[in-house]
Amino acid sequence: MNKNNKMISELFLENSKFIVVGLTGRTGSGCTTTANILESEVPEFPDVDSLNDFYTGLDKRRYEIVKNYSEKHWNKFYSIKVSDLISTYILMQSPEHIAKFVHKYSEKSVAETEIYEALKNGIFTDNHLIKTFKSVLDKVLDHRNDADLEKEEINKFITILTLIRRFTSDFKKQLDGIKLGLYVSTYQAAGNSIRRTGVVQVNYELAEFSPECVFHLPETINRVIKIIRKARKNKAYIVIDAIRNPYEAKFFKDRYSAFHLLSINAPDEHRNKYLQSVHKFSSSKLDEIERIESGKGGDEYSEFTVQNVKKCIEVSDIHIFNPRNELENNNVLKAQIAWYVALMLHPGLVTPTSMERVMQIAYTAKMNSGCTSRQVGAVVTDSNNSIKSVGWNDVAKGQVPCSLRSLDGLLNDFDPIVYSHFERHDTDFRTKAKEKMKLIQSVKPILEGHNISYCFKDLKNEVDFKGNQVHTRSLHAEENAFLQLTKYGSAGIEGGKLYTTASPCELCAKKAYQLGMADVIFIDPYPGIAKDHILNIGDNVPNLVQFRGAIGRAYHRLYEQVLPLKDELNFMVNL
């Protein structure tokens, strides 16, 4: 290798040595299929002509470039399945304990004695995993000490993980053999228990919340990653299947610059059909999974401990579309994997798609929002993705955003520019504000230096004992973008596109319909009844399109060139 080639290799060395990909997505979206493709020795990436126009125009040329690069530089990923790590926690318990746990979180639909007898005579019988490797597993799970494995233990560790994966598979068959769906409910509850208590514990929801346990599972995964890197002499590509809690995602984002969170998104009708036909899930089971994965329910600490796939998708770096209308056809999924793995290895290899370019502007715009609940950005374009207006959710121009107001100011300043007549004079509202301020002052040391902003809508609804959305001070991002059109002109927007970092509510969906938007492109996969009630009726129905591509920091990390392509090529040929 000549000097210039070596220099170029060094510039890209960190990219080629270590990659961590976290997968997230709703049950049935295809996380496991994605992990299997990444684990392949040599995936067969499809030709552009076999993608049914998934890529069009210049994106076809971009795809040919990334496909070629991925094929020439592919290294298989090692898969860490979160379910396997949960199995490790389960293996450390007795069959009696696990039988009680399964019984409790099966809603007691199966007798505990039946579960215990099945486990005692089945998968837990003479379990050599515990007998042979207990000392190694103890080191990995005991976070009070570093997981310093001996060289011999490191060499055995890949074998241990393979055996645990086999245990998970066998345990799944055994649980679902007792009652269909028992595996899902058991592992969901076990994950919640670990995040709350650090172990698989019956009645974990009644146990005292331990904040450090929120990261117990990701710290175990982190230890496994380090062991794999040592075993592979630091060159390792790793995929985590699957992350379902946003704080676990944050854990890896904070620790690894090489971490990318990929959301795998399948159309609802395809996903439900797959779960019903392949896994035999009933409609009520699908509804239950939807409720669990949306992060709803539980006590005040549940936000930190339960699954919240909706939030995980919202904070993902890369969004991948996975049509599941043909169960064995993964060409579109493979094509996107080729695209983004190539960019992880060699940033700036191609330029972004038009969908990525416009959504990145919406994503950047949302940072302007002064909303204390959620920041949303929106962009309106014509049919050729030429930008016509940009908006974000915020108060009307001339008013002070919620994030710049405070309870202290409300109660003491009486500024008529900042606080409304209602806020300054309504007795019930001010009483509720004083109660909240008193509560906050009780934990004042924790909030030292914070601006104690408040949400008017939430406070008003607490007074009224209602959940009325009409009291929000802010315009929605989409609404704001539409209003910019009335100010500065709207020529050419009929047949255009609305990009939004969330998904449109019913009110904004109606406005998009009225303006003649041909496409509504969104990130958040939970569009409520706007999809079923507003956007699927009439003779001018907009297409509801889930965003696919890189967003936020990942947009810059993947598309920003390490070295201008011309300079890179010149150096490599010794010019």
C-alpha positions as CSV (number, residue, x, y, z in Angstrom):
1,M,0.0,0.0,0.0
2,N,1.5,3.4,-1.0
3,K,1.7,6.3,1.4
4,N,-1.4,8.1,0.0
5,N,-3.6,5.0,0.0
6,K,-2.5,4.4,3.6
7,M,-3.4,7.9,4.6
8,I,-6.9,7.6,3.0
9,S,-7.4,4.3,4.8
10,E,-6.5,5.9,8.1
11,L,-9.1,8.6,7.6
12,F,-11.8,6.0,7.2
13,L,-10.4,3.5,9.6
14,E,-12.6,4.3,12.6
15,N,-15.7,3.8,10.4
16,S,-14.5,0.4,9.1
17,K,-13.4,-0.9,12.6
18,F,-16.6,-0.6,14.7
19,I,-20.3,-0.1,14.0
20,V,-23.2,-0.5,16.4
21,V,-26.7,-0.6,15.0
22,G,-29.7,-0.7,17.2
23,L,-33.0,-1.8,15.7
24,T,-36.4,-0.6,16.9
25,G,-40.0,-1.0,15.5
26,R,-43.4,-2.3,16.4
27,T,-43.9,-6.1,16.7
28,G,-44.1,-7.6,13.2
29,S,-42.3,-4.7,11.4
30,G,-39.3,-6.8,10.6
31,C,-36.5,-6.1,13.2
32,T,-35.5,-9.7,13.3
33,T,-35.5,-10.0,9.5
34,T,-33.2,-7.0,9.4
35,A,-30.9,-8.5,12.0
36,N,-30.8,-11.7,10.0
37,I,-29.8,-9.8,6.8
38,L,-27.0,-8.0,8.7
39,E,-25.8,-11.3,10.1
40,S,-25.4,-12.7,6.6
41,E,-22.0,-13.6,5.4
42,V,-22.7,-12.1,1.9
43,P,-26.2,-10.7,1.5
44,E,-27.6,-10.7,-2.0
45,F,-28.4,-7.1,-2.6
46,P,-31.1,-6.7,-5.4
47,D,-30.6,-5.0,-8.7
48,V,-32.4,-1.7,-9.0
49,D,-34.7,-3.1,-11.6
50,S,-36.2,-5.6,-9.2
51,L,-37.3,-2.9,-6.7
52,N,-40.6,-2.0,-8.4
53,D,-39.6,1.7,-8.7
54,F,-38.8,2.0,-5.0
55,Y,-35.9,4.2,-6.2
56,T,-36.5,6.6,-9.1
57,G,-34.6,9.3,-10.9
58,L,-31.2,10.1,-9.5
59,D,-31.9,7.8,-6.5
60,K,-31.4,4.8,-8.9
61,R,-27.8,6.0,-9.6
62,R,-27.2,6.6,-5.9
63,Y,-28.4,3.1,-5.2
64,E,-26.0,1.5,-7.7
65,I,-23.1,3.3,-6.1
66,V,-23.9,2.2,-2.5
67,K,-24.9,-1.3,-3.5
68,N,-21.5,-1.7,-5.2
69,Y,-19.6,-0.3,-2.2
70,S,-21.5,-2.5,0.3
71,E,-20.9,-5.7,-1.7
72,K,-17.1,-4.9,-1.9
73,H,-16.7,-4.0,1.7
74,W,-19.2,-6.1,3.5
75,N,-18.5,-7.7,6.9
76,K,-21.2,-9.7,8.7
77,F,-22.7,-8.2,11.8
78,Y,-22.8,-10.0,15.1
79,S,-26.3,-9.9,16.5
80,I,-27.1,-9.3,20.2
81,K,-30.8,-10.0,20.8
82,V,-32.3,-8.3,23.7
83,S,-34.6,-11.3,24.2
84,D,-31.4,-13.4,24.7
85,L,-30.1,-11.1,27.3
86,I,-33.5,-11.3,29.1
87,S,-33.1,-15.1,28.9
88,T,-29.9,-14.7,30.8
89,Y,-31.7,-13.0,33.6
90,I,-34.4,-15.7,33.5
91,L,-31.8,-18.5,33.6
92,M,-30.4,-17.1,36.9
93,Q,-33.8,-17.9,38.6
94,S,-35.3,-21.2,39.7
95,P,-38.1,-22.9,37.7
96,E,-40.4,-22.2,40.7
97,H,-39.7,-18.5,40.5
98,I,-40.1,-18.3,36.8
99,A,-43.4,-20.3,36.9
100,K,-44.8,-17.7,39.4
101,F,-43.6,-14.9,37.1
102,V,-45.1,-16.4,34.0
103,H,-48.4,-17.1,35.8
104,K,-48.6,-13.6,37.2
105,Y,-48.1,-11.9,33.8
106,S,-50.2,-14.2,31.8
107,E,-53.1,-12.6,33.6
108,K,-53.4,-15.9,35.4
109,S,-55.0,-17.5,32.4
110,V,-52.9,-20.6,32.9
111,A,-52.5,-22.5,36.2
112,E,-49.2,-21.9,38.0
113,T,-48.8,-25.7,38.6
114,E,-49.2,-26.4,34.9
115,I,-46.5,-23.9,34.1
116,Y,-44.2,-25.2,36.8
117,E,-44.6,-28.8,35.7
118,A,-43.9,-27.9,32.1
119,L,-40.8,-25.9,32.9
120,K,-39.4,-28.5,35.4
121,N,-39.8,-31.3,32.9
122,G,-38.9,-29.2,29.9
123,I,-36.3,-26.6,29.1
124,F,-35.1,-26.1,32.7
125,T,-34.3,-29.9,33.1
126,D,-30.6,-30.4,33.8
127,N,-29.7,-27.0,32.3
128,H,-26.1,-27.2,31.4
129,L,-26.0,-23.5,30.6
130,I,-26.1,-22.6,34.3
131,K,-23.9,-25.4,35.4
132,T,-21.1,-24.8,32.9
133,F,-21.1,-21.0,32.5
134,K,-22.7,-19.6,35.7
135,S,-19.4,-17.9,36.8
136,V,-19.2,-16.1,33.4
137,L,-22.9,-15.1,33.4
138,D,-22.5,-13.9,37.0
139,K,-19.7,-11.6,36.0
140,V,-21.7,-10.1,33.1
141,L,-24.9,-9.5,35.2
142,D,-23.2,-8.3,38.4
143,H,-22.8,-4.6,37.7
144,R,-21.1,-3.9,41.0
145,N,-17.9,-5.2,39.4
146,D,-16.2,-4.9,36.0
147,A,-16.9,-7.8,33.7
148,D,-13.2,-8.7,33.4
149,L,-13.3,-12.1,31.8
150,E,-10.2,-14.3,31.5
151,K,-8.9,-14.9,28.0
152,E,-10.3,-18.4,28.0
153,E,-13.7,-17.1,29.1
154,I,-13.7,-14.5,26.4
155,N,-13.0,-17.1,23.8
156,K,-15.9,-19.2,25.1
157,F,-18.3,-16.2,25.2
158,I,-19.5,-16.4,21.6
159,T,-20.4,-20.1,22.3
160,I,-22.3,-19.1,25.4
161,L,-24.4,-16.5,23.5
162,T,-25.1,-19.1,20.8
163,L,-26.4,-21.5,23.5
164,I,-28.5,-18.8,25.1
165,R,-30.1,-18.1,21.8
166,R,-31.0,-21.7,21.5
167,F,-32.5,-21.6,25.0
168,T,-34.6,-18.5,24.0
169,S,-35.9,-20.3,20.9
170,D,-36.7,-23.5,22.9
171,F,-38.2,-21.5,25.7
172,K,-40.4,-19.6,23.3
173,K,-41.8,-22.8,21.8
174,Q,-42.4,-24.2,25.3
175,L,-44.2,-21.1,26.5
176,D,-46.3,-20.8,23.4
177,G,-47.0,-24.5,23.6
178,I,-48.6,-23.9,27.0
179,K,-50.6,-20.9,25.7
180,L,-50.2,-18.9,22.4
181,G,-48.8,-15.5,23.2
182,L,-47.3,-16.5,26.5
183,Y,-43.7,-15.9,25.3
184,V,-44.5,-12.2,24.3
185,S,-46.2,-11.4,27.6
186,T,-43.5,-13.1,29.7
187,Y,-40.6,-11.3,28.0
188,Q,-42.3,-7.9,27.9
189,A,-42.9,-8.2,31.6
190,A,-39.4,-9.5,32.3
191,G,-37.9,-6.5,30.4
192,N,-40.1,-4.1,32.4
193,S,-39.0,-5.8,35.7
194,I,-35.3,-5.6,34.8
195,R,-35.6,-1.8,34.0
196,R,-37.4,-1.2,37.4
197,T,-35.5,-3.6,39.8
198,G,-32.5,-5.1,37.9
199,V,-33.9,-8.6,38.1
200,V,-36.9,-10.7,37.0
201,Q,-39.2,-10.2,39.9
202,V,-42.8,-11.1,40.6
203,N,-44.9,-8.0,41.5
204,Y,-42.0,-5.8,40.2
205,E,-44.5,-3.0,39.6
206,L,-45.0,-2.7,43.4
207,A,-41.3,-2.6,44.1
208,E,-39.6,0.6,44.9
209,F,-38.3,2.3,41.7
210,S,-34.5,2.2,41.4
211,P,-33.3,4.8,38.9
212,E,-30.0,3.0,38.1
213,C,-32.0,-0.1,37.0
214,V,-33.4,1.8,34.0
215,F,-30.0,1.2,32.4
216,H,-29.4,-2.3,33.8
217,L,-30.3,-4.1,30.6
218,P,-28.3,-1.7,28.3
219,E,-25.3,-1.9,30.6
220,T,-25.4,-5.7,30.3
221,I,-25.6,-5.3,26.5
222,N,-22.7,-2.8,26.7
223,R,-20.6,-5.4,28.6
224,V,-21.4,-8.0,25.9
225,I,-20.3,-5.5,23.2
226,K,-17.0,-5.0,24.9
227,I,-16.4,-8.7,25.2
228,I,-17.2,-9.3,21.5
229,R,-14.8,-6.5,20.6
230,K,-12.0,-8.2,22.6
231,A,-12.9,-11.5,21.0
232,R,-12.8,-9.9,17.5
233,K,-9.6,-7.9,18.3
234,N,-11.6,-4.6,18.2
235,K,-13.0,-5.0,14.7
236,A,-16.7,-5.7,15.2
237,Y,-20.0,-4.8,13.5
238,I,-22.8,-5.3,16.0
239,V,-26.6,-5.2,15.7
240,I,-28.8,-5.0,18.7
241,D,-32.2,-6.5,18.1
242,A,-34.4,-4.8,19.4
243,I,-34.4,-1.6,21.5
244,R,-37.9,-0.8,22.8
245,N,-37.2,1.8,25.5
246,P,-36.1,5.3,24.5
247,Y,-33.8,5.6,27.6
248,E,-31.9,2.5,26.4
249,A,-31.5,4.1,23.0
250,K,-30.1,7.2,24.8
251,F,-27.7,5.1,26.7
252,F,-26.1,3.8,23.5
253,K,-26.2,7.2,21.7
254,D,-24.3,8.8,24.6
255,R,-21.6,6.1,24.7
256,Y,-20.9,5.3,21.0
257,S,-20.3,7.8,18.2
258,A,-20.6,4.7,15.9
259,F,-24.1,3.9,17.2
260,H,-27.1,4.3,14.8
261,L,-30.7,3.6,15.8
262,L,-32.7,2.2,12.9
263,S,-36.5,2.1,13.0
264,I,-38.0,-0.6,10.9
265,N,-41.5,0.5,9.7
266,A,-44.1,-1.7,8.0
267,P,-47.6,-0.6,6.8
268,D,-50.2,-1.5,9.5
269,E,-52.2,-3.7,7.2
270,H,-49.1,-5.7,6.2
271,R,-47.8,-6.0,9.7
272,N,-51.2,-7.1,11.1
273,K,-51.6,-9.6,8.3
274,Y,-48.2,-11.1,9.0
275,L,-48.9,-11.4,12.8
276,Q,-52.3,-13.0,12.2
277,S,-51.2,-15.4,9.5
278,V,-47.7,-16.4,10.8
279,H,-48.0,-16.0,14.5
280,K,-51.8,-16.6,14.8
281,F,-52.4,-13.4,16.8
282,S,-56.0,-12.5,17.4
283,S,-57.3,-8.9,17.0
284,S,-57.5,-8.5,20.7
285,K,-53.8,-9.6,21.0
286,L,-52.8,-7.1,18.4
287,D,-54.6,-4.4,20.3
288,E,-52.9,-5.5,23.5
289,I,-49.4,-5.3,21.8
290,E,-50.3,-1.9,20.4
291,R,-51.2,-0.6,23.9
292,I,-48.0,-2.0,25.5
293,E,-45.7,-0.7,22.9
294,S,-47.2,2.8,22.9
295,G,-45.8,3.4,26.5
296,K,-49.3,4.0,28.0
297,G,-50.4,3.0,31.5
298,G,-48.6,2.2,34.7
299,D,-47.4,4.5,37.5
300,E,-45.4,7.7,37.5
301,Y,-42.2,5.9,36.9
302,S,-43.5,3.8,34.0
303,E,-42.1,6.2,31.4
304,F,-38.6,5.0,32.4
305,T,-39.3,1.3,32.7
306,V,-41.9,0.2,30.1
307,Q,-41.7,-0.3,26.4
308,N,-42.3,2.8,24.3
309,V,-41.7,1.9,20.7
310,K,-43.5,5.1,19.6
311,K,-40.9,7.2,21.3
312,C,-38.0,5.0,20.0
313,I,-39.2,5.5,16.5
314,E,-39.4,9.3,17.1
315,V,-35.8,9.5,18.2
316,S,-34.4,7.1,15.6
317,D,-31.5,8.2,13.4
318,I,-32.5,6.2,10.3
319,H,-36.0,5.2,9.2
320,I,-36.4,2.1,7.0
321,F,-39.5,1.2,5.1
322,N,-40.3,-2.5,5.1
323,P,-43.3,-3.6,2.9
324,R,-44.5,-7.0,4.1
325,N,-47.1,-7.7,1.4
326,E,-44.9,-10.6,0.1
327,L,-43.5,-12.5,3.1
328,E,-40.4,-13.8,1.4
329,N,-39.6,-10.7,-0.6
330,N,-37.1,-8.6,1.3
331,N,-35.6,-6.8,-1.6
332,V,-36.7,-3.3,-0.6
333,L,-35.4,-3.9,2.9
334,K,-32.1,-5.3,1.7
335,A,-31.6,-2.3,-0.7
336,Q,-32.0,0.2,2.2
337,I,-29.6,-1.8,4.3
338,A,-27.0,-1.7,1.5
339,W,-27.5,2.1,1.3
340,Y,-27.0,2.9,4.9
341,V,-24.3,0.4,5.7
342,A,-22.3,1.8,2.8
343,L,-22.7,5.3,4.3
344,M,-21.7,4.1,7.8
345,L,-18.5,2.8,6.3
346,H,-17.8,5.7,3.9
347,P,-19.7,8.9,4.8
348,G,-20.5,11.2,1.8
349,L,-20.4,8.4,-0.8
350,V,-23.7,9.7,-2.3
351,T,-25.9,12.8,-1.6
352,P,-29.2,12.6,0.2
353,T,-32.5,11.8,-1.4
354,S,-35.0,14.6,-1.9
355,M,-37.2,13.1,0.9
356,E,-34.3,13.2,3.3
357,R,-33.3,16.8,2.3
358,V,-36.7,18.2,2.9
359,M,-37.4,16.3,6.1
360,Q,-34.1,17.4,7.5
361,I,-35.2,21.0,7.1
362,A,-38.4,20.2,8.9
363,Y,-36.3,18.5,11.6
364,T,-34.1,21.5,12.0
365,A,-37.1,23.9,12.0
366,K,-38.6,22.0,15.0
367,M,-35.7,23.2,17.2
368,N,-37.3,26.7,17.0
369,S,-40.4,25.5,18.9
370,G,-41.0,27.0,22.3
371,C,-43.5,24.2,23.2
372,T,-42.7,22.5,26.5
373,S,-44.4,19.2,25.5
374,R,-43.0,18.4,22.1
375,Q,-41.2,20.1,19.3
376,V,-42.5,19.5,15.7
377,G,-41.4,20.9,12.4
378,A,-43.2,21.0,9.0
379,V,-42.4,22.0,5.4
380,V,-44.7,22.5,2.5
381,T,-43.3,21.9,-1.0
382,D,-44.6,21.8,-4.6
383,S,-44.8,18.5,-6.5
384,N,-41.0,18.7,-7.3
385,N,-40.0,19.2,-3.6
386,S,-39.3,22.9,-4.1
387,I,-39.8,24.4,-0.6
388,K,-42.7,26.9,-0.3
389,S,-43.0,27.4,3.5
390,V,-41.5,26.2,6.8
391,G,-43.3,26.0,10.2
392,W,-42.9,24.8,13.7
393,N,-45.4,24.5,16.6
394,D,-45.3,27.7,18.6
395,V,-47.4,30.6,19.8
396,A,-48.7,33.3,17.4
397,K,-46.1,35.9,16.4
398,G,-45.8,38.6,19.0
399,Q,-46.6,36.3,21.9
400,V,-43.9,34.9,24.3
401,P,-43.3,31.1,23.8
402,C,-44.2,28.8,26.7
403,S,-40.5,27.8,27.3
404,L,-39.6,31.4,28.0
405,R,-42.4,32.0,30.5
406,S,-42.3,30.7,34.1
407,L,-44.6,29.9,37.1
408,D,-42.6,32.4,39.2
409,G,-43.2,35.1,36.5
410,L,-46.9,34.2,36.4
411,L,-47.3,34.5,40.1
412,N,-45.2,37.6,40.7
413,D,-44.5,39.7,37.6
414,F,-48.1,40.3,36.3
415,D,-46.6,41.3,32.9
416,P,-49.5,41.9,30.5
417,I,-47.3,41.2,27.4
418,V,-46.1,37.8,28.7
419,Y,-49.2,36.6,30.7
420,S,-52.8,36.8,29.6
421,H,-55.6,38.6,31.3
422,F,-57.1,35.1,32.2
423,E,-53.8,34.0,33.7
424,R,-53.5,37.1,35.8
425,H,-57.0,37.2,37.1
426,D,-58.7,33.8,37.2
427,T,-58.7,32.7,40.8
428,D,-59.0,28.9,40.2
429,F,-56.2,28.9,37.7
430,R,-53.8,30.9,39.9
431,T,-54.6,28.6,42.9
432,K,-53.6,25.6,40.8
433,A,-50.5,27.4,39.7
434,K,-49.5,28.1,43.3
435,E,-50.0,24.5,44.2
436,K,-47.7,23.4,41.4
437,M,-45.1,26.0,42.4
438,K,-45.2,24.8,46.0
439,L,-44.6,21.3,44.9
440,I,-41.7,22.4,42.7
441,Q,-40.2,24.4,45.6
442,S,-40.1,21.2,47.7
443,V,-37.5,19.7,45.3
444,K,-35.9,23.1,44.6
445,P,-32.2,21.9,44.9
446,I,-32.8,19.5,42.0
447,L,-34.2,22.3,39.8
448,E,-31.6,24.9,40.7
449,G,-31.0,27.1,37.7
450,H,-33.9,25.8,35.7
451,N,-36.6,28.1,34.2
452,I,-39.8,26.7,35.7
453,S,-41.9,26.9,32.6
454,Y,-45.5,25.5,32.5
455,C,-48.0,24.3,29.9
456,F,-51.2,26.5,30.0
457,K,-53.3,23.8,28.5
458,D,-52.3,21.2,31.1
459,L,-52.9,23.6,34.0
460,K,-56.3,24.7,32.6
461,N,-57.3,21.1,32.1
462,E,-56.3,20.3,35.7
463,V,-58.6,23.0,36.9
464,D,-61.5,21.8,34.7
465,F,-60.8,18.1,35.2
466,K,-60.9,17.7,31.4
467,G,-58.5,16.9,28.6
468,N,-59.5,19.7,26.2
469,Q,-57.0,20.3,23.4
470,V,-58.5,23.7,22.4
471,H,-56.7,25.5,25.2
472,T,-53.3,25.0,23.7
473,R,-51.5,28.4,23.1
474,S,-49.5,27.0,20.2
475,L,-50.2,26.7,16.5
476,H,-49.4,23.3,15.2
477,A,-46.3,23.1,13.0
478,E,-48.3,22.2,9.9
479,E,-50.8,24.9,10.6
480,N,-48.0,27.4,10.9
481,A,-46.5,26.3,7.6
482,F,-49.9,26.7,5.9
483,L,-50.3,30.2,7.3
484,Q,-47.0,31.2,5.9
485,L,-48.4,30.5,2.5
486,T,-51.2,33.0,3.0
487,K,-48.5,35.6,3.9
488,Y,-46.0,35.0,1.1
489,G,-48.0,33.2,-1.6
490,S,-49.1,29.7,-2.4
491,A,-48.6,29.4,-6.1
492,G,-47.9,25.9,-7.3
493,I,-48.7,24.1,-4.0
494,E,-51.7,22.1,-5.3
495,G,-50.5,18.6,-5.9
496,G,-47.6,19.4,-3.5
497,K,-46.3,17.7,-0.4
498,L,-46.5,18.3,3.4
499,Y,-43.6,17.0,5.4
500,T,-44.0,16.8,9.2
501,T,-41.7,15.4,11.9
502,A,-44.8,14.0,13.7
503,S,-48.0,13.0,12.0
504,P,-50.9,15.4,11.3
505,C,-53.8,15.6,13.7
506,E,-57.4,15.6,12.3
507,L,-57.4,19.5,12.1
508,C,-54.1,19.7,10.2
509,A,-55.1,16.7,8.0
510,K,-58.2,18.6,6.9
511,K,-56.2,21.7,6.0
512,A,-53.7,19.6,4.0
513,Y,-56.6,18.0,2.2
514,Q,-58.2,21.4,1.5
515,L,-54.9,22.8,0.1
516,G,-54.7,19.8,-2.3
517,M,-51.6,18.2,-0.9
518,A,-50.8,15.1,-2.9
519,D,-48.6,13.5,-0.3
520,V,-48.3,13.8,3.5
521,I,-44.9,12.5,4.6
522,F,-44.5,11.9,8.4
523,I,-42.2,10.2,10.9
524,D,-44.4,9.3,13.8
525,P,-46.1,6.0,12.9
526,Y,-49.2,6.6,15.1
527,P,-51.4,9.1,13.2
528,G,-54.5,8.5,15.2
529,I,-57.8,8.7,13.4
530,A,-56.5,11.3,10.9
531,K,-55.6,8.4,8.6
532,D,-58.9,6.5,9.0
533,H,-61.2,9.4,9.3
534,I,-59.9,12.3,7.2
535,L,-57.3,11.1,4.7
536,N,-59.1,8.2,3.2
537,I,-62.3,9.7,2.0
538,G,-63.4,11.6,-1.0
539,D,-62.0,11.8,-4.6
540,N,-58.8,13.7,-3.9
541,V,-57.2,11.6,-1.2
542,P,-53.6,12.5,-0.3
543,N,-51.1,9.7,0.0
544,L,-50.0,9.1,3.6
545,V,-46.3,8.2,3.3
546,Q,-44.0,7.2,6.2
547,F,-40.6,8.9,6.0
548,R,-37.6,6.8,5.1
549,G,-34.0,7.9,5.4
550,A,-31.5,9.5,7.7
551,I,-32.4,12.4,10.0
552,G,-30.9,14.7,12.6
553,R,-27.3,14.1,13.5
554,A,-27.2,10.9,11.4
555,Y,-28.0,13.0,8.3
556,H,-24.7,14.9,8.8
557,R,-22.7,11.9,9.9
558,L,-23.7,9.8,6.9
559,Y,-23.7,12.4,4.1
560,E,-21.0,14.8,5.2
561,Q,-17.8,13.8,3.3
562,V,-14.7,13.1,5.3
563,L,-12.7,14.3,2.4
564,P,-14.0,15.8,-0.9
565,L,-14.5,12.9,-3.3
566,K,-12.2,14.4,-6.0
567,D,-9.3,14.8,-3.4
568,E,-9.9,11.3,-2.2
569,L,-9.6,9.8,-5.7
570,N,-6.6,12.0,-6.6
571,F,-4.7,10.9,-3.5
572,M,-5.5,7.2,-4.1
573,V,-4.1,7.3,-7.7
574,N,-1.1,9.3,-6.6
575,L,-1.9,12.5,-8.4
